[in-house]
């Protein structure tokens, strides 16, 4: 798949090459046939028409909404239901009809009609929520707003599965996430929604079983990333809300389970769906989680957290325990598979995986010891600062070795953030702070210039070594 911008540039350059005698007419015709230069003007015309159709559709929609709002109180309930259902069905039917029209050629990824159809389907998903709210109002169905968002998100999720559209999948995750966090922190609005309460309490498990397969079904990195973030965020919320039951154990799980689950993830876990490689994305999320957790734990708030007793009876009755057991078992299985694969292939586990495993183990053992056996506030602060420094240095080294700009700058940002925070947290002289900030700023500038220069040299050497 190539973009229209590339095809326009290629047609301009090909005409220039033909005029300069670098290529003959036959080669130009082959390029024209392969990249279909003759359809570029038609595609631009279709896009221009689609823009006007979209603008006109928006204006017509506003007119319909205004007309409905003006006569809403005068219509009967039956007329209102017919109007709402007709609007929902017509928008989705038109969107599905336009979306299923294939592009004019294999060069084009999506035609203007397909994009317009996707827009109508997304509009239909938004209308679904409006219809649910208005129906509940007309038939006097009580409930809380978080329940509306959860049910709306589930409906859009079903549409995403049936149509295999990334945009609908992303919208469904956003709606479910909004409903989840609204429901978690709005305890007064949960009466009468028993099944929604179960959905909220088991969000990590349900999201793992429903959203991650959708990412493979749609081949979408965005869905996988958002789904993983929802799983980790809901798991952390459940753990920290119940930290009074077994503070040491739950804190160890909160800091150790998410990065272990993400780093050990393998696409072959899901049979028949491993058609897309999400493992690098999962490992990037694991690294960022470690960086964020190390930074949070590097402060001195450990002094305010003392030893607390563990209530085993309450822990056994804890509802999210099923989710924790499932994700912990999945994480253990992932790491066992990782070790088994390295053993069968007669290769040792790479150094990065060993280092990440040590990071995870240490970050889990520190809160477990601090809350369950003996408080170690000073040692915990020192160790997490050391882990943060080692992670930042490792990212910088990895970025330099492979020439990855994002990894290099991520490590540099973590290191600079650690220095800035420690200088502001501890009571030091203002002149010393100014001097350290100045040195850090100069160091970041020099490191950035040096990295860009090394990257340019490496790129130049690679080009010279090409045959």
N, C-alpha and C positions, 0 to 999 in steps of 0.2 A: 504494500500500500504506500503510495506516494501522495504528497499534498499537491494541491493546485498551485501553490506558490512555487514549488520546485519545478512543476511542469511549465509554468510561465517563464521562469528563469532559464530553463533548459531550451525552450523554444527560441528565446531571444539569443542565447549563446549559439544555438545551432544555426540560426540564420546568419549570425556574424561569422561563424566558421565557414559556412557555405560561401559567403561573399569573399572571404579571404582565401578561399581555395584549399582550406585544410581538410574539408570533406566534400565528396561529390554529391550529386543529386540523389543517387541511389541510397547512400548512407543516410542522407537527410530524410528520405521517404521512409526508411526503416525506423528511424527514431520517431518520426511523426506517427507511423502506424503503431509502434509499440506504446508510446505515451499519449497517443490520441490527441495531437495538437489541435485537430479540427473541432474538437468538442469543448475546448476551453472557453470560447466565446459563448457557446450554448449554456455551459455550466454557470458562467457568470450571470447570464441573463436569467437562468433559473433561480439563482440565489437572490438576484434583485427582485424577481417576482415573489419569491418566498417571503422576503422582508415586507413587501407591501401587503401580501396576504396575511402575514402575522400581525402587522399594524392594524389592518382592517378588521381582523378577527378580534383583536383586543378591544377596539372601539365598539364593535358589535356586541361583544360580551359585556362591556360596561353599560351599553344601552339596555341590554336584557336585564342586567342586575338592577339598574335604576328603575326599570319598568316593574320588575317583580317587587322591589322594595316599596314602590308607590302604591301597589295594590295588595300587598301581603296581608294586611289586616282585613281587607274586604273579602278575600277568598276563603272558601271552606277548607277544612282539613284535607278532604279528598283531592281537591284541586292542587293544594300545596304538595301533596305526596306525588301526584302525577307529574307536576312540573319538576320536582327535584329528581325523580327517577329518570324522566325523559332527558334532562340535561346531562346527568351522569352517563347514561347509556349512549346518547348521541356523541358526546365528546370522546368517549373511549372507543366507540365504533369507528368514528372518523380517524382517530389517531391510529388505531390498529390497521385500518385499510391503507393509510398512507405509509405507515412504518413497514409493512410487509412487502411493499413494492421494491424489487431489487434495484441496485444502481445500474446505470447505463453501461458500465464497463467494470472490469476487475481492477482497473487503476484507481477508480474512485472508491473511497471507503464508505461513505454515506452520501446519498444524493440529497438535494434540497428537500424533496418530498419526505424522505425518511427522517431527516432531522426535524421537519415540521411535525411529522407524525409522532416522534418521540416527545416533542414539546406538548402535543395534545394529550398524550398518555400521562405525562407528568402533571398536566393540568387536571386530568381526570382523577389522579391520585389525590390532589389537593381538594377537589370537589367532594371526594369521598368523605373527608373529615368534616367539611361543611354540612353535608347531608346528614351525617351521624349526629352532629350537634343540633341541627334544626329538627330532626326527627325526635330526638330525646326531649326537646323543648315542647314540641307539639303534643306528644303523647305523655308528657309529664313524667318522664323517666328520670329519677334522681340519680345522683352520683357525683363523684369528684372529677376535677379536670384531668388528673393523672390517669384515671381509668379511660377517659376518652382518647388520650394520646397513645396509651398502650394498645387499645383495640384498633385504633386507626393505624398504628404502626404495623400491627399484625396483618391487617387487611392489605396494606401496601406491600408487605413482605410476600404475601401470597401472589400479588400481581407481579412482583419481581421474579418469583420462581416460574410463573407461567409464561412470562414474556421474555425472560432472560435479559433484563435491562439493568445496566449498572446504575443509572440515575434513580430508578425506583428502589433499588437495593440500598443506596446511600440514604435516600429519603426515609426509608423504613427504619434504618438504624438510628438516624437522628431523632425520629419520633419516639422510638422505643426508649432511647437513652433519656430524652427529655421526660417522658412519662415515668421512667424508673426513678430518676433522681428527684422528681417532684413528689412521687409517692413515698420515697424513703424519708424525706425531710418534712413531709406534711402528714404527721401522725393523726391529726384530727379528722382527716378526710377519708379514712380507710374503712369505715363502718359499712357493712353490707357488700363488700367486694372480696369475698373469701377467695375465689379463684384467682383474682388479680393479686391478692396478697401472696398466694403461693407462687405466682409468676415472678413477683418482685424478689421474694426470698431465694428463689432458685434461678435467678437471671444468669449467673455464670455458667451453670450447667446447660440451661436451655439455649443460651447464645452459642455455646460451643457446638451443640448438636444441630443448630439450624443455620446460623449465620456463616460459619466457616465453610460448610459445603456450598452455600450460595456463592461465595467468592470464587470457588472453582467452577461452578456452573456458569457464572458470568465472566470468568477469567479477569477478575478485577482486583487490582492491588488496593484500590481505595476501599472496597468492601472488606477485604481481609484486614487492612490496617485499622479501620474503624471498628470492626467486629472484635479484633484483639484488644483494642483499647477499652471497649465496653466490657469485655470479660474480665480484664484485669481491674478496671475501676470498680465494677460491681463486687468483685471478690474482695478488694481492699476495703470497700465500704462495709461489707458484712463482717469482716474480721475486726475492724476497728470499732464498730458499734457494739461488738460483744467482747471487747478486750478485757472486761472485768471478770469474765468467767475463768479464763486461763491466760493471763497476760503474757507470760513468757512463751508459751507454746504458740499462741496466736500471732504474737509479734514475730517470732521466728518464721512462721509460715508466711506472714505478710511480706517479709523482706526476702525470703528465699524461694518461695514457690513460683511467683510470676517470672523472674528471669530464668529459672530452671526450665519452666514450661516453654518459654519462648525460644531459648537457645537450643534446647534439645529437639525442637519441632522438625519433623521430616515430612515432606509431601507424600511419601509413599505410605503414610499412616492411613490415608483414606483410599482404599482400593477403587479402581475404575474412575477416580476423579483426579489423579495426580498428573494432570495434563498441563499444569502450570507450576512454575517454581517460585514458591513463596518463602522458602527457607531463608534466603538472605534478608528479606524484609522482616521476618520474625526475629532474626538475630540482631538486626539494627534496633528493633524495639526493645530487645533485652538489654542491649548496651545502654540505651537512653534511660531505661528504667533503673539500671544500676547507678548511672550517673546522678539521676534525680534522688534516689534513695540515699546514696552516699552523701550528697550535699545536704539533705534534710537532717541526717543523723550526725553531721559534723559540727552541729551547734552544741552549746553547753546545756541544753534542756534535760540531759540525762540526770542532772543533780536533783531535779524536781520529781523524778520517778523512782520510787522506792520499791522494795520487795513486797509482793502481794501474794496472798494464798491462792491456790488453784482449787476451783470447785469442780471436781470431776463429775458429780451428779448433774450439775447444770450443763456441763459440756456434752454429756451423752444425750441430753434432751434438746440440744441446740439444733434448730432446723437446718441452717446452711451447712451442717456437718457432712451431709451427703455430697454437696458440691465440692467441699474441700477434699474429701476422700477420693472422689472421682478424678479431680484434677491432679491430686498428688499421685495416684496410681498411674495416670496417663504420663505424668512427668517421669516417674521411675521407669516406666516401660520405654519411653523415648531414649533415656540415657542408657538403658540396657541394650537397646537396638543399636545405639551409636557405638557402644563398646564392642558388640558382637560383629558389626560390619567392619570395624577396624581390625578385628581379630581374623575374620574370614578372608579379608583382602591382604593380610600380612602387612598391614601398615599401622603404625602407631597413631594414636589420637593426636591431632595437631596441637602445638604448644598453646595456641590461642584458646582452644577449648579447655585445656587443663588449667590455664590461668583463670578463665571465667568460672570454672568449677570451684576453684579456691576462693574466689571473690564471693560466690554464692554461699559457700559453706561458712566462711567467716562472718558474713553479714547476717546469717541466720543464728549462729552460735552466740554472738555478742548479746542480743536482746534476750535470748533464752537463758543465758547465765545471769544476766543483770536482773531479770524479773523473777527467776525461779530459784536461784541458789544464793548469790551474793552480789550486792550492788557494786558496780565498777564504773561510776560516772566519768572519772578522769580518763581511765584506760579506754572506755568506749568512745569518748570524743577523740582521743588520740588515734585510735585504730581506724575510725571512719575517715578522719582526715588523711591518714596514710593511704587508705584504699582509694579515696578520691584522687589523691596525687598520682598514685600508680596507674589508675584508669586513664587519667588525662594524659600522662606520659606515654602510656601504651597506644592511645589513639593517635597522638602526634607521631610516634614512631611508625605505626601502621600506615598512616597517611603519607609519610615520607617514602616508605619502602615501596608502596604500590602506586604512588602518585594520585591518591584520592583526595581531592580538595575538601570535600565535605567532612571526611574523617579527620583530616589535619586541623581544620578550623574548629570542629567540634571539640577536640581535645584541647586546643588552645583557649577556647572560650571557657571550658570547665576549669582549666588551670588559673586563668585570669580571674574568674568568678570566685574561686577559692581564696586567692590572695586578697582580693578586694574585701570579701566578707570577713575574713579573719582580722584584717586591719581595722574594719569598722566595728567588729564585735568586741575586740579586746581594747582596753583602755591604754592607748599609746599616744605619744605626742603628735600634734598636728603637723609639725615639720617632718617627722618621720613618715607619717602617712602620705604627705605630699611627695616626698622623695620616692617612696615605694611605688605610688601610683605613676609617677613620672617614668621610673625605670620600667614598669610593666607596659606602659604605653609605647615607649621606645622599643622594648623587646618584641611586642606584638607587631609593630610596623616592620622591624628588621626581619622577623620570622616570616611574615607574609611576603615581603619582597624576595627573600631568599628562596622560599618555596616556589613562587611563581617562576623565578629564574631557573631553578632546578627542573621544574616541569617543562619549561620551554626547551632546555637542553636535551632532556630525555625524549621529547617529541621530535626534535631535530635529528637526534641520533637514530631513532626508529625509522624516520623517513629515509635517511641515508643508507640504512641497512636493507631497505626493501630492494628486491631484485628489479 
